[in-house]
Amino acid sequence: LKLRRAGESTAHGIGTRHLALSNSTFTNMPSPAASSFLVASLVAATASGFASGFVNPRGGHFSTALNAKQTISVEDVLAKPKWPEEWPFSPADLRRQDEMDDSMFYSVPRFCYHVDENAVAALTEYYAREFPKIAEAKEGEEKPAVLDICASHVSHYPTDVGSYTGRRVALGMNEEELKENEQVDEYVVKDLNADPILPFEDNSFDIVTNVVSIDYLTKPLEICKEIARVLKPGGTAMFALSNRCFPSKAFSLWLQTNDLEHVFIVGSFFHYSGAFQKPIAEEIGPDPKWVGGQSINEAYLSIVRATVDK
């Protein structure tokens, strides 16, 4: 499948580019006013020309505590967040254009990369740097167990991942894809939108990864709580974010917000789960290029990660 430019929106006055696989249908973005999520200081800081102080309809506002004149980076977004006291998202924020059974959409295997090859390389390099650190911290114990959720035929782990990790499990929607994943020892076919419960015992894994799929999960809070449950004490969740998606299957809020806001949204999922320490973010794609809060880098990739608080 070839990647194509799917369209643009003007959410928050910033041209937001979305790339999608060619068999996905793109429709017009909803109005930004339809979203309950307004990142006031973040929007101001991305040089969009909007004033700060937008208020969440249910009380409180999101702020990165950055001056509007400052240049904000992915790393800055979660540095000093100010979260509303309560979960701020409405059911409409997490609805999608295509609410048909996901098993139908994912029934056809897609043996392709869903992001740029340079982004894939950057992700593999990131794992090659970070997984051994976790293994070193467990020296004398079992090698770290790894779970990849929303997985496919490849998990983008390093080729030598088996030398410093133990059990590796892929959980995804398409069995044909999962059977071809040579980077794991076992796989589970499951639709997490139909049932967000992970089919694993408490304290089963040291690392949980998710690659460019958090925007397809309609129960992100429940998923983050489940990830925390199956993580061992000190375990880490790593979510990779790109600027590409299947627009029909991404939840509404994702399509109305830009790449910096996506980092903030995913960080908020960890925060509101009440089960993780403070999330952090890092842009790992090569040659970053930004227009306001939107990356225009074909190889854009960022990681939002958090350590379980237990």
PEVENDA-V945468 format. One record per residue. N is the residue number from 1. RES is the residue in one letter. PSI is psi in radians with two decimals (none if undefined). D_LAST is the distance of its C-alpha to the last C-alpha in Angstrom with 2 decimals. Layout:
# PEVENDA-V945468
[[N & RES & PSI & D_LAST] [N & RES & PSI & D_LAST]]
This chain:
# PEVENDA-V945468
[[1 & L & 2.42 & 42.43] [2 & K & 2.55 & 43.24] [3 & L & 2.47 & 41.15] [4 & R & 2.79 & 42.98] [5 & R & 2.09 & 42.58] [6 & A & -0.43 & 41.86] [7 & G & -3.12 & 42.65] [8 & E & 2.65 & 41.85] [9 & S & 3.01 & 40.74] [10 & T & 0.68 & 41.17] [11 & A & 2.25 & 37.94] [12 & H & 0.39 & 37.79] [13 & G & 0.14 & 41.03] [14 & I & 2.23 & 39.48] [15 & G & 1.98 & 40.83] [16 & T & 1.94 & 37.84] [17 & R & 2.38 & 38.62] [18 & H & 2.30 & 37.15] [19 & L & 2.44 & 37.89] [20 & A & 2.79 & 37.86] [21 & L & 2.60 & 39.11] [22 & S & -0.27 & 42.78] [23 & N & 0.21 & 42.55] [24 & S & 2.45 & 40.45] [25 & T & 2.25 & 42.31] [26 & F & 2.35 & 41.69] [27 & T & 2.91 & 42.49] [28 & N & 2.52 & 42.72] [29 & M & 2.60 & 39.60] [30 & P & 2.84 & 39.13] [31 & S & 2.42 & 40.01] [32 & P & -0.49 & 37.30] [33 & A & -0.32 & 38.13] [34 & A & -0.28 & 36.76] [35 & S & 2.51 & 33.18] [36 & S & -0.04 & 31.12] [37 & F & 1.92 & 29.20] [38 & L & 2.00 & 31.16] [39 & V & 1.53 & 29.72] [40 & A & -1.10 & 32.29] [41 & S & -0.54 & 31.77] [42 & L & -0.79 & 30.66] [43 & V & -0.77 & 33.89] [44 & A & -0.70 & 35.91] [45 & A & -0.33 & 34.42] [46 & T & 0.32 & 35.33] [47 & A & 0.56 & 38.99] [48 & S & -0.21 & 39.64] [49 & G & 0.08 & 41.88] [50 & F & 2.60 & 40.11] [51 & A & 2.65 & 39.59] [52 & S & 2.95 & 36.18] [53 & G & 0.19 & 35.17] [54 & F & 2.37 & 34.85] [55 & V & 2.38 & 33.21] [56 & N & 2.32 & 30.97] [57 & P & -0.47 & 33.07] [58 & R & 0.26 & 30.38] [59 & G & 2.45 & 29.93] [60 & G & 2.99 & 28.38] [61 & H & 2.81 & 28.56] [62 & F & 2.41 & 26.58] [63 & S & 2.44 & 27.30] [64 & T & 0.05 & 26.35] [65 & A & 0.59 & 28.09] [66 & L & 2.52 & 30.55] [67 & N & 2.47 & 34.28] [68 & A & -0.39 & 36.28] [69 & K & -0.20 & 38.40] [70 & Q & 2.66 & 35.61] [71 & T & 2.18 & 34.95] [72 & I & 2.45 & 31.46] [73 & S & 2.97 & 29.62] [74 & V & -0.73 & 26.71] [75 & E & -0.56 & 24.70] [76 & D & -0.51 & 25.81] [77 & V & -0.72 & 24.77] [78 & L & 0.21 & 21.11] [79 & A & -0.80 & 21.84] [80 & K & 1.05 & 22.47] [81 & P & 2.62 & 22.00] [82 & K & 1.84 & 22.92] [83 & W & 2.51 & 21.58] [84 & P & 2.73 & 23.46] [85 & E & -0.57 & 21.83] [86 & E & 2.79 & 21.89] [87 & W & 2.09 & 21.60] [88 & P & -0.05 & 24.90] [89 & F & 2.45 & 25.91] [90 & S & 2.84 & 28.71] [91 & P & -0.61 & 29.38] [92 & A & -0.57 & 32.18] [93 & D & -0.52 & 29.87] [94 & L & 0.13 & 28.26] [95 & R & 2.83 & 31.57] [96 & R & 2.83 & 33.46] [97 & Q & -0.67 & 37.13] [98 & D & 1.80 & 37.11] [99 & E & 0.30 & 35.47] [100 & M & 2.81 & 37.13] [101 & D & 2.18 & 35.20] [102 & D & -0.47 & 33.06] [103 & S & -0.48 & 34.15] [104 & M & -0.80 & 37.61] [105 & F & -0.67 & 36.64] [106 & Y & 0.22 & 34.69] [107 & S & -0.49 & 37.22] [108 & V & 2.14 & 39.11] [109 & P & 2.52 & 37.40] [110 & R & 1.68 & 37.18] [111 & F & 1.25 & 37.40] [112 & C & 2.90 & 37.04] [113 & Y & 2.47 & 34.71] [114 & H & 0.03 & 33.61] [115 & V & 2.98 & 33.46] [116 & D & 2.55 & 35.80] [117 & E & -0.56 & 36.07] [118 & N & -0.57 & 35.37] [119 & A & -0.71 & 32.09] [120 & V & -0.78 & 31.28] [121 & A & -0.71 & 32.20] [122 & A & -0.66 & 30.01] [123 & L & -0.78 & 26.98] [124 & T & -0.71 & 27.73] [125 & E & -0.65 & 28.15] [126 & Y & -0.84 & 24.78] [127 & Y & -0.70 & 23.09] [128 & A & -0.47 & 25.36] [129 & R & -0.71 & 24.12] [130 & E & -0.67 & 20.36] [131 & F & -0.79 & 19.75] [132 & P & -0.53 & 21.38] [133 & K & -0.71 & 19.19] [134 & I & -0.66 & 16.11] [135 & A & -0.70 & 18.43] [136 & E & -0.63 & 19.56] [137 & A & -0.34 & 16.16] [138 & K & 0.33 & 16.02] [139 & E & 2.32 & 19.59] [140 & G & -0.18 & 20.64] [141 & E & -3.05 & 18.12] [142 & E & 2.60 & 18.69] [143 & K & 2.61 & 19.33] [144 & P & 2.36 & 16.71] [145 & A & 2.44 & 16.99] [146 & V & 2.37 & 17.74] [147 & L & 2.25 & 18.22] [148 & D & 1.98 & 20.70] [149 & I & 2.70 & 21.05] [150 & C & 0.73 & 24.40] [151 & A & 2.93 & 25.88] [152 & S & -2.50 & 29.57] [153 & H & -0.15 & 31.91] [154 & V & 2.46 & 30.11] [155 & S & -0.03 & 26.54] [156 & H & 0.39 & 27.84] [157 & Y & 2.76 & 26.11] [158 & P & 2.72 & 28.18] [159 & T & -0.47 & 30.85] [160 & D & 0.33 & 29.46] [161 & V & -0.52 & 25.89] [162 & G & -0.30 & 26.47] [163 & S & -0.35 & 27.04] [164 & Y & 0.13 & 23.50] [165 & T & 2.81 & 21.38] [166 & G & -2.07 & 21.40] [167 & R & 2.34 & 21.23] [168 & R & 2.19 & 21.88] [169 & V & 2.38 & 22.17] [170 & A & 2.31 & 23.84] [171 & L & 2.15 & 23.68] [172 & G & -2.96 & 26.55] [173 & M & -0.42 & 29.59] [174 & N & 2.01 & 32.54] [175 & E & -0.63 & 33.05] [176 & E & -0.71 & 35.87] [177 & E & -0.85 & 33.70] [178 & L & -0.61 & 30.79] [179 & K & -0.50 & 33.32] [180 & E & -0.04 & 34.37] [181 & N & 1.80 & 30.97] [182 & E & 0.01 & 31.49] [183 & Q & 0.01 & 28.22] [184 & V & 2.86 & 26.25] [185 & D & -0.40 & 26.86] [186 & E & 2.85 & 26.45] [187 & Y & 2.77 & 26.40] [188 & V & 2.30 & 25.85] [189 & V & 2.08 & 28.07] [190 & K & 2.48 & 26.44] [191 & D & 1.84 & 27.01] [192 & L & -0.27 & 23.75] [193 & N & -0.56 & 25.91] [194 & A & -0.64 & 27.48] [195 & D & 1.88 & 24.29] [196 & P & 0.01 & 20.85] [197 & I & 2.17 & 19.19] [198 & L & 2.30 & 18.19] [199 & P & 0.95 & 20.04] [200 & F & 2.72 & 17.44] [201 & E & 2.78 & 15.48] [202 & D & 2.58 & 11.76] [203 & N & 0.83 & 10.03] [204 & S & -0.43 & 13.39] [205 & F & 2.68 & 13.18] [206 & D & -0.44 & 12.23] [207 & I & 2.36 & 14.13] [208 & V & 2.21 & 15.30] [209 & T & 2.69 & 18.49] [210 & N & 2.15 & 20.80] [211 & V & 1.99 & 24.22] [212 & V & 0.80 & 26.29] [213 & S & -0.06 & 25.50] [214 & I & -0.49 & 23.01] [215 & D & -0.11 & 26.20] [216 & Y & -0.10 & 27.33] [217 & L & 2.09 & 24.41] [218 & T & -0.09 & 25.51] [219 & K & 1.03 & 22.28] [220 & P & -0.58 & 19.88] [221 & L & -0.80 & 17.54] [222 & E & -0.70 & 17.30] [223 & I & -0.78 & 16.92] [224 & C & -0.64 & 13.97] [225 & K & -0.67 & 12.21] [226 & E & -0.71 & 13.38] [227 & I & -0.75 & 12.30] [228 & A & -0.67 & 8.63] [229 & R & -0.76 & 9.41] [230 & V & -0.21 & 11.22] [231 & L & 2.50 & 9.11] [232 & K & 2.78 & 7.95] [233 & P & 2.28 & 5.06] [234 & G & -0.01 & 6.79] [235 & G & 2.81 & 8.79] [236 & T & 2.41 & 11.14] [237 & A & 2.35 & 13.30] [238 & M & 2.01 & 16.86] [239 & F & 2.18 & 19.45] [240 & A & 2.33 & 23.06] [241 & L & 2.45 & 25.52] [242 & S & -3.09 & 29.32] [243 & N & 0.49 & 32.35] [244 & R & 2.68 & 33.59] [245 & C & 2.93 & 33.09] [246 & F & 1.79 & 34.87] [247 & P & -0.60 & 35.81] [248 & S & -0.35 & 36.60] [249 & K & -0.16 & 33.12] [250 & A & 2.52 & 31.01] [251 & F & 2.68 & 29.94] [252 & S & -0.76 & 32.32] [253 & L & -0.64 & 30.20] [254 & W & -0.69 & 29.78] [255 & L & -0.28 & 33.56] [256 & Q & -0.05 & 34.19] [257 & T & 2.83 & 32.06] [258 & N & -3.08 & 32.28] [259 & D & -0.65 & 30.16] [260 & L & -0.69 & 28.67] [261 & E & -0.56 & 27.87] [262 & H & -0.72 & 26.24] [263 & V & -0.76 & 23.75] [264 & F & -0.75 & 23.16] [265 & I & -0.84 & 22.89] [266 & V & -0.69 & 20.29] [267 & G & -0.62 & 18.22] [268 & S & -0.55 & 18.61] [269 & F & -0.79 & 17.25] [270 & F & -0.79 & 13.82] [271 & H & -0.90 & 14.27] [272 & Y & -0.23 & 15.52] [273 & S & -0.43 & 12.95] [274 & G & 0.24 & 10.81] [275 & A & 0.03 & 7.68] [276 & F & 2.72 & 8.07] [277 & Q & 3.07 & 9.11] [278 & K & 2.18 & 12.91] [279 & P & 2.68 & 14.69] [280 & I & 2.84 & 17.59] [281 & A & 2.66 & 20.79] [282 & E & 2.30 & 23.49] [283 & E & 2.18 & 26.89] [284 & I & -0.21 & 27.71] [285 & G & 2.61 & 30.96] [286 & P & 2.66 & 34.14] [287 & D & 1.11 & 36.66] [288 & P & 2.41 & 34.96] [289 & K & 2.25 & 37.46] [290 & W & 2.53 & 36.86] [291 & V & 1.85 & 39.02] [292 & G & -2.27 & 37.30] [293 & G & 0.16 & 33.88] [294 & Q & 2.24 & 34.87] [295 & S & 2.36 & 34.73] [296 & I & 0.35 & 38.09] [297 & N & 2.14 & 36.99] [298 & E & -0.48 & 37.59] [299 & A & 0.43 & 34.79] [300 & Y & 2.33 & 32.24] [301 & L & 2.32 & 28.63] [302 & S & 2.72 & 25.47] [303 & I & 2.25 & 21.81] [304 & V & 2.17 & 19.09] [305 & R & 2.76 & 15.67] [306 & A & 2.60 & 12.11] [307 & T & 2.36 & 8.92] [308 & V & 2.53 & 5.91] [309 & D & 1.28 & 3.80] [310 & K & none & 0.00]]
